[in-house]
Amino acid sequence: MSTLTMTRPYDRLSAMTDYLISKRDIDKTKRRHYSETLGDYYQLRRDGSFLFDSGAEYTRAELDKIKELSDEHKKQIHNVKNIFKGATLL
């Protein structure tokens, strides 16, 4: 610590580490979305599939099949996919 300014010397490594940790946390929240209907967070993958935090995964073909269903049916399908750990069911 400098006695003239009473400040600590600038530590570039810890500053960069702090920056990368905060950037990683911000990036995680940007990529996660919340489904009001299912009450679960999910990520949209590059191939268009959805991966939920609970483990359920929906391909584009599955999403096309269930988009016209009622919210109650979507919840039931989601519960079954959680049981089977995201296996393709439809």
C-alpha positions as CSV (number, residue, x, y, z in Angstrom):
1,M,0.0,0.0,0.0
2,S,1.3,3.4,-0.9
3,T,1.7,5.7,2.1
4,L,1.3,8.8,0.0
5,T,-2.0,8.0,-1.6
6,M,-3.1,5.3,0.9
7,T,-4.2,3.1,-2.1
8,R,-3.3,-0.4,-3.0
9,P,-1.2,-1.0,-6.1
10,Y,-3.3,-2.0,-9.1
11,D,-3.3,-5.7,-9.5
12,R,-3.9,-6.5,-13.1
13,L,-4.4,-10.2,-12.6
14,S,-7.1,-9.9,-9.9
15,A,-8.8,-7.1,-12.0
16,M,-8.9,-9.3,-15.1
17,T,-10.1,-12.3,-13.0
18,D,-12.9,-10.2,-11.5
19,Y,-13.9,-9.0,-14.9
20,L,-14.0,-12.5,-16.4
21,I,-16.1,-13.8,-13.5
22,S,-18.6,-11.0,-13.8
23,K,-18.8,-11.4,-17.6
24,R,-19.4,-15.1,-17.3
25,D,-22.2,-14.5,-14.8
26,I,-23.8,-11.9,-17.1
27,D,-23.5,-14.2,-20.1
28,K,-25.2,-17.0,-18.2
29,T,-28.2,-14.8,-17.4
30,K,-28.4,-13.6,-21.0
31,R,-28.6,-17.1,-22.4
32,R,-31.2,-18.5,-20.0
33,H,-34.8,-17.8,-20.5
34,Y,-37.8,-18.6,-18.2
35,S,-40.9,-20.4,-19.3
36,E,-44.0,-19.0,-17.5
37,T,-46.1,-22.0,-18.7
38,L,-43.7,-24.7,-17.5
39,G,-42.0,-22.8,-14.6
40,D,-38.5,-23.8,-15.7
41,Y,-35.4,-22.0,-17.1
42,Y,-34.2,-23.1,-20.5
43,Q,-31.5,-22.4,-23.0
44,L,-32.0,-22.1,-26.8
45,R,-29.4,-24.2,-28.6
46,R,-27.9,-23.4,-32.0
47,D,-29.8,-26.2,-33.7
48,G,-33.1,-24.7,-32.4
49,S,-33.7,-27.2,-29.6
50,F,-34.5,-26.2,-26.1
51,L,-32.6,-27.5,-23.0
52,F,-34.4,-27.0,-19.7
53,D,-32.6,-26.8,-16.4
54,S,-34.6,-29.8,-15.2
55,G,-33.0,-32.0,-17.9
56,A,-35.8,-32.0,-20.5
57,E,-34.8,-31.4,-24.0
58,Y,-37.1,-30.6,-27.0
59,T,-36.0,-30.9,-30.6
60,R,-37.4,-28.6,-33.3
61,A,-39.7,-31.4,-34.5
62,E,-41.1,-31.9,-31.0
63,L,-41.7,-28.2,-30.5
64,D,-43.6,-28.0,-33.8
65,K,-45.8,-30.9,-32.7
66,I,-46.7,-29.4,-29.3
67,K,-47.0,-25.7,-30.1
68,E,-50.7,-26.0,-30.8
69,L,-51.5,-27.9,-27.6
70,S,-53.0,-26.4,-24.5
71,D,-50.8,-25.2,-21.6
72,E,-52.0,-28.1,-19.4
73,H,-51.0,-30.6,-22.0
74,K,-47.6,-29.0,-22.4
75,K,-47.1,-29.2,-18.6
76,Q,-48.0,-32.9,-18.7
77,I,-45.5,-33.6,-21.5
78,H,-42.8,-31.6,-19.7
79,N,-43.4,-33.7,-16.5
80,V,-43.0,-36.9,-18.5
81,K,-39.9,-35.6,-20.2
82,N,-38.4,-34.8,-16.8
83,I,-39.1,-38.4,-15.7
84,F,-37.3,-39.8,-18.8
85,K,-34.5,-37.2,-18.5
86,G,-35.2,-35.5,-21.8
87,A,-35.5,-38.5,-24.1
88,T,-37.2,-37.9,-27.4
89,L,-40.8,-39.1,-26.9
90,L,-42.8,-37.7,-29.8
